[in-house]
């Protein structure tokens, strides 16, 4: 199992960013998937989950400014984020499995003017 994230980068405060996660070695539509982040000096925090049935759920305020989706035919999951602030600067990574059994290495998101 391998997960590869992309789409991170530098974005200005208030801006938007779209992340992608491609999965290899498993059937995307058969597992729950999730997005997480780890900021500098912080622990891991969950952002959103999408079940194998396509039902999405979000943590805290992410419900208002994030959208999780997936394309099973392409083994790809997406995270659209908006209203980003410097506090959102972190490594964003995806995981497969209800217990976050497999996770990618992540993509760096930096929010700065």
N, C-alpha and C positions, 0 to 999 in steps of 0.2 A: 504494500500500500504506500502510495506517495501522494502528497498534496503540495501543489505549487501555487503560491499567491503572486499576484502582480497588480500593478495599477497605483502603487504608492508613489509618493513624491512630495514636492513642496507646493503648498496651497496657501493662499492668503486667508486671513481671518474672515469668516463669513462665507467662504467658498465651499465648493462641492468637490467630491471625488468619488470615482467608481472603482471598486476593487473586484478582482476576479480570483477564483480558486479552481484550479483544474485538478481532478482526481484521477489517479492511475492505479490499476490493479484491483479494482473492486467495482461493483455495480452501483452507480450513483443513486439510482432510484430505490435502492433497498436499505439505505441507512439514513439516520438522522444526521444533519449537518449543522455546523454552527460557526459563527465568527466571534473572535476574542481579540483582546488587545492587552499589551503590557507597556505601560509608560515608564519613563526613567525613574528608577527608585520605587516603582509601584509593583503591586502584585498583579496577577492575571485577572482580567475582568471580562465577563461575557457581554457581548453586544446583542446578538440575536441568534435565534435557532430556527431551522426550518425542518420539519419532520419529513420522513420519507414519503408522506402523503401530500406534502406541499403546504402544510399549515405552519404559518410563521408566528413567532413570538419574540418580544423585545424586552430588554432590560431597561428599567428606569426611563430616563428622558430620551433614550434612543428611539422610542416609539414614534416620537414626533419628527425625528430628523434622519432616520435610516430606513432603508427598504432592503430586505433580504429576498433573494429569488434564486432560482436555479433552472438549468436546462439539462434535464436528464440525458437527452440525446447527445449532448456534448460533454457530459461529465463535468459540468462547470456550474459553480455557484457564484453569485454576485452579491455585492454590498454597495448600495448607493447611499452616500452620506452627504448631508447638507448642513449649513449653519455651523461649520467647523470653527473651533476656537483653539488658541495655543495650547490649552489644556488637553486637547485631543491628540496632541503629538504623541505618537507611540508606535510600536511595532504591532501591526494587525496581522492576525493569522487565522487560518481556518482549521477546523477539526471534523473528523468523521466519527460517527458512532455516538450513541446516547451517553456514553461515559467518556466522551472526548478521547477515545482510544488512540486515534492517530491524528497528529497535527503537523502542519507544515512549519517551515522556518519563519515565515512571515514576510511582510513588506513594510518598509518604513514610511510612515506618514508624518510630515512635518508641517505644522501650521504656523506660519510666521509672515510678517510683512517685511 
